[in-house]
Amino acid sequence: MVWVLLLLLLLPFFLYIAAPKIRKMLSSGVCTSTVQLPGKVAVVTGANTGIGKETAKELAQRGARVYLACRDIQKGELVAREIQTMTGNQQVLVRELDLADIKSIRAFAKDFLAEEKHLHILINNAGVMMCPYSKTADGFEMHMGVNHLGHFLLTHLLLEKLKESAPSRVVNVSSLAHHLGRIHFHNLQGEKFYNAGLAYCHSKLANILFTQELARRLKGRLRRNEYRDISQWEVAKSHRNTFCFREPIPWIKPAFMTITGYYFSK
């Protein structure tokens, strides 16, 4: 017990020492493309902060019409105005989407399909991390419900529009944490055993499996020359200044900031 406490006390020090190397590893992927996106329509979930916000800003900078799909409309509106001011692109729109509620997902998809004729880019970015045990409005464990099942349903509801708008793309934001994940079908809701960290890992593995299966199924339609231009990508998330922590964990966020840097504060 004493050794465990000692390790916990020394952990921040070790993270501080290792931070430069870990930061370099996590930030190795840099987009160098200069492609412009006028006339393209994009949806980014969880776009009011962190990775989602920066992604939405970049898409707007390149001329796309961008929908910020956010649970918190007030924060979303503030970010939309910020992006509009920074990029000069006024086609940055906010729509309510709560991935922990199937009714909200279906309402978002219904309204979007009625509003837009095309959808070229769907970025499934929103997520939660290391939540105390809780369930979505529909009874799913929170990590699996929000990070995987919510995006699974959203993609399914928008898939026909993506096909019609080809060339189009689906991006699922995952994490290196998926290597620690397992799909326990006998305990999907975490009712028999629950660990917040592992629950996150399981949901990120589900993202990877979903992406691979979606790609396989769409590839199977190529024989009829259909949907050949829909691409699926899984992107590993480095946990920078992102608000996937729904519940405050005193030491976690400072530790991640030390490792990955305050990129999104710039």
C-alpha positions as CSV (number, residue, x, y, z in Angstrom):
1,M,0.0,0.0,0.0
2,V,2.9,2.4,0.8
3,W,4.5,1.7,-2.5
4,V,1.2,2.4,-4.4
5,L,0.9,5.8,-2.6
6,L,4.5,6.5,-3.3
7,L,4.1,5.8,-7.0
8,L,1.0,8.0,-7.1
9,L,2.9,10.9,-5.5
10,L,5.9,10.5,-7.9
11,L,3.7,10.1,-11.1
12,P,3.4,13.9,-11.8
13,F,7.2,14.2,-11.5
14,F,7.8,11.4,-14.0
15,L,5.2,12.8,-16.4
16,Y,7.0,16.2,-16.2
17,I,10.4,14.6,-17.0
18,A,8.9,12.5,-19.9
19,A,6.7,15.3,-21.3
20,P,9.0,16.5,-24.1
21,K,9.4,13.1,-25.7
22,I,5.7,12.2,-25.3
23,R,4.6,15.5,-26.7
24,K,6.8,15.0,-29.8
25,M,5.4,11.5,-30.3
26,L,1.8,12.6,-30.0
27,S,2.1,15.7,-32.2
28,S,4.0,14.0,-35.1
29,G,1.1,14.1,-37.5
30,V,0.7,17.5,-39.2
31,C,-1.6,18.3,-42.1
32,T,0.2,20.0,-44.9
33,S,-2.6,20.0,-47.4
34,T,-3.7,23.4,-48.8
35,V,-6.9,22.1,-50.4
36,Q,-9.8,24.6,-50.4
37,L,-13.4,23.5,-49.7
38,P,-15.8,26.0,-51.2
39,G,-19.2,24.5,-51.7
40,K,-18.5,21.6,-49.3
41,V,-20.7,20.9,-46.3
42,A,-19.2,19.6,-43.1
43,V,-20.6,18.4,-39.7
44,V,-18.3,18.3,-36.7
45,T,-19.6,16.9,-33.4
46,G,-18.3,18.4,-30.2
47,A,-17.1,21.4,-32.1
48,N,-17.4,24.0,-29.3
49,T,-14.0,23.1,-27.8
50,G,-10.7,21.3,-28.2
51,I,-10.0,19.2,-31.3
52,G,-13.5,19.7,-32.6
53,K,-13.2,23.5,-32.4
54,E,-9.8,23.6,-34.2
55,T,-11.1,21.2,-36.9
56,A,-14.2,23.4,-37.5
57,K,-12.1,26.5,-37.6
58,E,-9.8,24.9,-40.2
59,L,-12.7,23.8,-42.3
60,A,-14.2,27.2,-42.2
61,Q,-10.9,28.8,-43.1
62,R,-10.9,26.6,-46.2
63,G,-14.3,27.8,-47.3
64,A,-16.6,25.0,-46.2
65,R,-20.1,25.4,-44.7
66,V,-19.6,24.0,-41.2
67,Y,-22.2,22.8,-38.7
68,L,-21.1,22.8,-35.1
69,A,-23.0,19.9,-33.6
70,C,-22.9,20.7,-29.9
71,R,-24.7,19.7,-26.7
72,D,-24.1,23.2,-25.2
73,I,-25.8,25.6,-27.7
74,Q,-24.6,28.7,-25.8
75,K,-21.0,27.7,-26.0
76,G,-21.4,26.7,-29.6
77,E,-22.8,30.1,-30.5
78,L,-19.8,31.8,-28.9
79,V,-17.4,29.6,-30.8
80,A,-19.3,30.0,-34.1
81,R,-19.0,33.8,-33.8
82,E,-15.3,33.5,-32.9
83,I,-14.7,31.3,-36.0
84,Q,-16.7,33.6,-38.2
85,T,-14.6,36.6,-37.0
86,M,-11.3,34.8,-37.4
87,T,-11.9,33.3,-40.8
88,G,-14.4,35.7,-42.4
89,N,-16.6,32.7,-43.2
90,Q,-20.1,33.4,-42.1
91,Q,-21.3,29.9,-43.0
92,V,-20.6,28.5,-39.5
93,L,-23.8,27.2,-38.0
94,V,-24.7,25.7,-34.6
95,R,-27.1,22.9,-34.1
96,E,-28.0,21.0,-30.9
97,L,-26.8,17.5,-30.6
98,D,-26.7,15.4,-27.5
99,L,-25.0,12.1,-28.2
100,A,-26.2,10.7,-24.9
101,D,-29.8,10.9,-26.1
102,I,-31.1,9.0,-29.1
103,K,-34.0,11.4,-29.5
104,S,-31.6,14.3,-29.8
105,I,-29.5,12.4,-32.4
106,R,-32.6,11.6,-34.5
107,A,-33.9,15.2,-34.3
108,F,-30.5,16.6,-35.4
109,A,-30.3,14.3,-38.4
110,K,-33.9,15.0,-39.4
111,D,-33.4,18.7,-39.2
112,F,-30.1,18.6,-41.0
113,L,-31.5,16.4,-43.9
114,A,-34.4,18.9,-44.3
115,E,-32.0,21.8,-44.3
116,E,-29.1,20.6,-46.5
117,K,-29.0,19.0,-49.9
118,H,-25.4,17.7,-49.4
119,L,-23.0,16.4,-46.8
120,H,-19.4,15.9,-47.8
121,I,-17.6,15.6,-44.5
122,L,-18.8,14.0,-41.2
123,I,-16.3,14.3,-38.3
124,N,-17.4,12.2,-35.3
125,N,-15.2,13.9,-32.7
126,A,-17.3,14.5,-29.6
127,G,-16.7,12.2,-26.6
128,V,-16.5,11.7,-22.9
129,M,-13.6,10.3,-20.9
130,M,-13.2,8.7,-17.4
131,C,-16.7,9.6,-16.2
132,P,-17.9,8.2,-12.9
133,Y,-20.4,5.4,-13.7
134,S,-23.5,6.8,-15.3
135,K,-25.8,6.0,-18.2
136,T,-27.2,7.8,-21.2
137,A,-30.9,8.8,-21.5
138,D,-31.4,5.4,-23.1
139,G,-29.7,3.3,-20.5
140,F,-26.3,2.8,-22.1
141,E,-23.0,3.1,-20.2
142,M,-21.9,6.7,-20.8
143,H,-18.6,6.1,-22.6
144,M,-20.0,3.4,-25.0
145,G,-23.2,5.3,-25.4
146,V,-21.7,8.7,-26.3
147,N,-18.3,7.8,-27.9
148,H,-19.5,4.9,-30.0
149,L,-23.3,4.2,-30.1
150,G,-24.2,7.9,-30.5
151,H,-21.9,8.4,-33.5
152,F,-22.8,5.0,-34.9
153,L,-26.5,6.1,-35.1
154,L,-25.6,9.5,-36.4
155,T,-23.5,8.1,-39.2
156,H,-26.2,5.6,-40.1
157,L,-28.9,8.4,-40.3
158,L,-26.6,10.6,-42.5
159,L,-25.1,7.8,-44.6
160,E,-27.4,8.1,-47.6
161,K,-26.8,11.8,-47.8
162,L,-23.0,11.1,-47.7
163,K,-23.4,8.6,-50.5
164,E,-25.4,11.1,-52.6
165,S,-22.8,13.8,-52.0
166,A,-19.7,11.7,-53.1
167,P,-16.8,12.3,-53.0
168,S,-17.4,12.4,-49.2
169,R,-15.7,11.4,-46.0
170,V,-16.4,10.1,-42.5
171,V,-13.8,10.7,-39.9
172,N,-14.0,8.9,-36.5
173,V,-11.8,10.3,-33.8
174,S,-10.3,7.5,-31.8
175,S,-7.3,7.1,-29.5
176,L,-4.2,5.1,-28.9
177,A,-6.1,4.0,-25.8
178,H,-8.0,1.5,-28.0
179,H,-5.0,-0.9,-27.6
180,L,-6.2,-1.4,-24.0
181,G,-9.8,-1.9,-24.9
182,R,-11.9,-5.1,-25.1
183,I,-15.5,-5.6,-26.1
184,H,-17.1,-7.5,-23.1
185,F,-20.5,-8.5,-24.5
186,H,-21.4,-9.9,-21.1
187,N,-20.8,-6.5,-19.5
188,L,-21.4,-3.9,-22.1
189,Q,-23.2,-1.6,-19.7
190,G,-20.6,-1.9,-17.0
191,E,-23.0,-3.2,-14.4
192,K,-21.0,-6.2,-13.4
193,F,-17.6,-4.4,-13.3
194,Y,-16.7,-0.8,-14.0
195,N,-13.5,1.1,-14.4
196,A,-13.7,4.6,-15.8
197,G,-10.3,4.4,-17.6
198,L,-11.0,1.1,-19.2
199,A,-14.5,2.1,-20.2
200,Y,-13.0,4.8,-22.3
201,C,-10.6,2.4,-23.9
202,H,-13.4,0.0,-24.7
203,S,-15.4,2.8,-26.4
204,K,-12.3,3.8,-28.5
205,L,-11.8,0.2,-29.6
206,A,-15.5,0.2,-30.7
207,N,-14.7,3.3,-32.8
208,I,-11.9,1.5,-34.6
209,L,-14.0,-1.6,-35.2
210,F,-16.9,0.5,-36.5
211,T,-14.6,2.4,-38.9
212,Q,-13.1,-0.8,-40.3
213,E,-16.5,-2.5,-40.8
214,L,-18.0,0.6,-42.3
215,A,-15.2,0.8,-44.8
216,R,-15.5,-2.9,-45.6
217,R,-19.3,-2.7,-46.2
218,L,-19.0,0.4,-48.5
219,K,-16.1,-1.2,-50.4
220,G,-18.4,-4.2,-51.1
221,R,-20.6,-1.9,-53.2
222,L,-17.8,-1.0,-55.6
223,R,-18.8,-3.7,-58.0
224,R,-21.8,-1.6,-59.0
225,N,-19.6,1.5,-59.1
226,E,-21.5,3.0,-56.2
227,Y,-20.2,4.9,-53.2
228,R,-16.6,4.5,-54.4
229,D,-15.8,8.0,-53.2
230,I,-16.8,7.7,-49.5
231,S,-13.7,7.4,-47.4
232,Q,-13.5,6.4,-43.7
233,W,-10.7,7.5,-41.4
234,E,-9.9,6.8,-37.8
235,V,-7.9,9.5,-36.2
236,A,-5.9,9.0,-33.0
237,K,-6.7,11.7,-30.5
238,S,-4.0,13.2,-28.4
239,H,-5.6,14.6,-25.3
240,R,-4.7,18.2,-25.4
241,N,-6.9,21.0,-24.1
242,T,-10.1,19.0,-24.7
243,F,-13.2,18.9,-22.5
244,C,-14.0,15.2,-22.8
245,F,-13.8,15.1,-19.0
246,R,-17.5,15.6,-18.0
247,E,-16.5,15.3,-14.3
248,P,-13.6,17.1,-12.7
249,I,-10.5,14.9,-12.0
250,P,-8.0,17.1,-10.2
251,W,-4.7,15.6,-11.4
252,I,-5.6,14.3,-14.8
253,K,-6.0,17.5,-16.8
254,P,-2.8,19.2,-15.6
255,A,-0.9,15.9,-16.3
256,F,-2.2,15.8,-19.9
257,M,-1.4,19.5,-20.3
258,T,2.1,18.9,-19.2
259,I,2.5,16.1,-21.7
260,T,0.8,17.6,-24.8
261,G,1.1,21.4,-24.3
262,Y,-1.5,24.1,-24.4
263,Y,-1.9,24.0,-28.2
264,F,-5.6,25.0,-28.2
265,S,-5.1,28.0,-26.0
266,K,-3.1,29.7,-28.8
